[in-house]
Amino acid sequence: MHAQPGDWLVIEGLHTGDIRREGEIVEVEHPDGSPPYRVRWMNTEQLTLVFPGPDGHILHEPPSRVTAG
């Protein structure tokens, strides 16, 4: 997994009922873009250091939002 600041980390969850988490990567610890990443989560604005597992993937654009209408 490789990322750069401005990319997005999406954690899908491994179990039924797990909440999908989306956050902007604001800092990458290693020059090669490997984890850990400092992520600002969209739902809480909390900033955390993350070592993504197999349920995570990187997006190079913000996740699309589907609105009910």
N, C-alpha and C positions, 0 to 999 in steps of 0.2 A: 504494500500500500504506500503510495506517494502522494503528497499534497503540498500546497503552498498557501500562504495567507490569502484569504479571499475565497478559497474553495469552501465547500460545505460538506460536513460529515452527517450522514444519515444512519441511524441505528434502527433497524427494522424490528428487532425483538425476535426471540426464538420460539416463543410459546403463544398459543391462542390467547388473546386478550392483552398481550404486551403492547405498550404504547410506542408508536413510532416517534423517535426523537430526531430533531433536526437542529443543527447549529453551524454557525459560521466559524471557520478556522481562522483565528486571529494571530496565532504564532505557531511556527514549526521549530522544534528543538534541534533538528539535525539538517545540515546542508543538503543531504540527498533527499529530503522530503519524507523520511520515514518517521513513524511515531516515536514519541508521544506528540500530541497536538494540544494546544490551548484553544478551547472551544467556548464560544458564547452561545448558549442554548436559546432558541427562539421562544420557548414557552415560559422561561423564567428569567431570562437575561443574565443568568448565573454564568460565571466564567470558571471552567474546570480544566484540569489536565487529564487527557484521555489517551489510553492505549486501546484502540479499537480492536474488538474481537471479530469473529467470523460473521456476525450479524451487522457489521458496519461496512459502508462503502462511501466513496468520495464522489461528489458532483462538482463540476467546474463552473456551474451556474446555480443560482438559488433554486431550491425545489419549487416546482410549480404548485400553485394553490388552486384548488377546485372549490368554487363557492356554490352553495345551493341557491337556487334562485327560482 
